[in-house]
Amino acid sequence: MREFNSELPQSIAGPHTRSRLLPPYRGILAVDAKDFTGRPAIEHEVVSRAVPDLLKTALSRAELRDLWGDRKFPASTGDGYVFGFDPTRMPFVVHPLLLTLQDVLTDFNILSHGAVPIRLRVSLHVGPLPETGDEFSGNGTARNDTHRLLDSRPVKAVLASHKENITHVAAILSDRCYEDTVASGYTGRHPDHFVEVAATVDGKPFSQRAWIYVPQPSGPLYEETSDADATQEPSREVTRPLERDDSQTPYVRNSASNGNINTGTVYGGQSLGNYHVAGDHVEGNKAGRVRGSQGDQVRGNKYEGRQ
């Protein structure tokens, strides 16, 4: 007979009731592959396996192999990967790792001959996270915020608007990460490489100050637009006729008491009879394409002698 553990989960002390030790601070790196769900199902496993291998290769090239060996609470997210690391190494993760990851993805996408090209969004954050050594390790607000940043509109908009054959990595740093590593001067990238954004997630109550960094840009870093769908590739601009809205937008009324005004394409004939327009007498039909002169043919000063 199967035995069941009758012990109930330990009660969780409520917040603000007593003081406890903070969990250790960890740097958090999370990545997601662009357009993963839009790929054919046969490619999903290939991409899921390739992403951590690409991270491992980039860490090796950037001489940060120990971060992979010492990574905390590593986990695959299906379309990405996440792990924690010693936060004192964050300046090296910002640079040169992100630039090296761009180079690794460039090589991979060229060698894959377009079969399974991969472009990555990267988010970096830092904060206290418990390390329990089991499947629940690393859970906490800092981890949640890292994934929210990864799904935020600004970083998605960058990959959507930049050229897919040039820009393979778009990163977003939390404000805490930026202040501690970039603004403080500890990382090998000038603050001018970073653009401040308001990180929001569609359908989620999340909004934080963050910073966009693109190692190899090929378009605008980020433009805040409320109508753009950041999850899709930008479409070519299409000019549409303005629609009249009497309640909000004024409109222009065209009229001519002694003739016709055309604002579009005319098919068939137009008739004008016994009207004087600007002093010219026009009579008969005007149909189709008109060749030659219409009305008066004037040489010299039309108004000479009319003083």
Residue pairs with C-beta under 8 A, 6 or more apart in sequence:
13 20
22 128
23 128
23 129
23 130
23 131
23 140
24 128
24 129
24 131
25 87
25 126
25 127
25 128
25 129
26 72
26 84
26 85
26 86
26 87
26 126
26 127
26 128
26 129
26 131
26 138
26 142
27 84
27 85
27 86
27 87
27 89
27 90
27 93
27 124
27 125
27 126
27 177
28 82
28 83
28 84
28 85
28 123
28 124
28 125
28 126
28 127
28 129
28 138
28 142
28 143
28 146
29 55
29 82
29 83
29 84
29 85
29 93
29 122
29 123
29 124
30 77
30 80
30 81
30 82
30 122
30 123
30 146
30 147
30 150
31 51
31 55
31 80
31 81
31 82
31 120
31 121
31 122
31 123
31 150
32 77
32 79
32 80
32 120
32 121
32 150
32 151
33 47
33 51
33 79
33 80
33 118
33 119
33 120
34 118
34 119
34 120
34 121
34 159
36 44
36 47
36 78
36 79
36 80
37 79
39 47
43 116
44 78
46 116
47 79
47 116
47 118
48 76
48 78
48 79
50 108
50 116
50 118
51 76
51 79
51 80
51 81
51 118
51 120
52 74
52 76
52 81
54 101
54 104
54 105
54 108
54 118
54 120
55 68
55 81
55 101
56 68
57 104
58 97
58 100
58 101
58 103
58 104
59 65
59 67
59 68
59 97
60 68
61 100
61 103
61 104
62 92
62 96
62 97
62 100
64 89
64 92
64 93
64 97
67 85
67 86
67 89
67 93
70 85
70 86
71 83
71 84
71 85
72 83
72 84
72 85
72 129
72 131
72 137
72 138
73 82
73 83
73 84
73 129
73 131
73 137
73 138
74 81
74 82
74 83
75 81
75 82
75 83
75 138
77 147
80 120
80 150
82 143
82 146
82 147
84 129
84 131
84 138
85 93
87 126
90 124
90 126
90 177
90 180
90 181
90 187
91 181
91 186
91 187
91 188
92 187
93 124
94 124
94 173
94 177
94 181
94 182
94 187
94 189
94 213
95 187
95 188
95 189
96 188
98 122
98 169
98 171
98 213
98 215
99 215
99 216
101 120
101 122
101 169
101 215
102 167
102 168
102 169
102 215
102 216
105 118
105 119
105 120
105 168
105 169
106 168
106 216
108 118
109 117
109 118
109 119
109 165
109 168
117 164
118 168
119 159
119 164
119 167
119 168
119 169
119 170
120 168
120 169
120 170
121 150
121 155
121 156
121 159
121 170
121 171
121 172
122 150
122 169
122 170
122 171
122 172
123 146
123 147
123 149
123 150
123 155
123 171
123 172
123 173
123 174
124 146
124 171
124 172
124 173
124 174
124 177
125 142
125 145
125 146
125 149
125 173
125 174
125 176
125 177
126 142
126 174
126 176
126 177
126 180
127 140
127 141
127 142
127 145
127 176
128 140
128 142
129 138
129 139
129 140
129 142
129 143
130 137
130 138
130 139
130 140
131 137
131 138
145 174
145 206
145 208
146 174
148 199
148 201
148 204
148 206
148 208
149 155
149 172
149 174
149 199
149 208
149 210
150 172
151 201
151 204
152 172
152 199
152 200
152 201
152 206
152 210
153 199
153 200
153 201
153 202
153 230
154 172
154 197
154 198
154 199
154 210
154 212
154 222
154 224
154 230
155 170
155 171
155 172
155 199
155 212
156 230
156 231
157 222
157 223
157 225
157 228
157 230
158 167
158 170
158 212
158 214
158 219
158 221
158 222
159 167
159 170
160 230
160 231
160 232
160 233
160 234
161 219
161 220
161 234
162 170
162 214
162 217
162 218
162 219
163 218
163 219
166 216
166 218
167 214
167 216
167 217
167 218
167 219
168 216
169 214
169 215
169 216
170 212
170 214
171 212
171 213
171 214
171 215
172 197
172 199
172 210
172 211
172 212
172 213
173 181
173 182
173 194
173 210
173 211
173 213
174 208
174 210
175 208
175 209
175 210
175 211
177 211
178 194
178 210
178 211
180 186
181 187
182 189
182 191
182 194
182 211
183 191
189 213
193 213
194 211
194 212
194 213
195 211
195 212
195 213
195 221
195 222
196 209
196 210
196 211
197 209
197 210
197 211
197 212
197 222
197 224
198 207
198 208
198 209
198 210
198 224
199 206
199 207
199 208
199 209
199 210
200 206
200 207
212 221
212 222
214 221
228 234
242 249
244 251
254 261
254 263
255 261
258 275
258 276
258 277
259 272
259 275
259 277
259 282
260 270
260 272
262 270
268 287
269 285
269 286
269 287
269 288
270 285
270 286
270 287
271 284
271 285
271 286
272 282
272 283
272 284
272 285
272 286
273 283
273 284
274 283
275 282
280 295
280 296
282 295
286 294
296 302
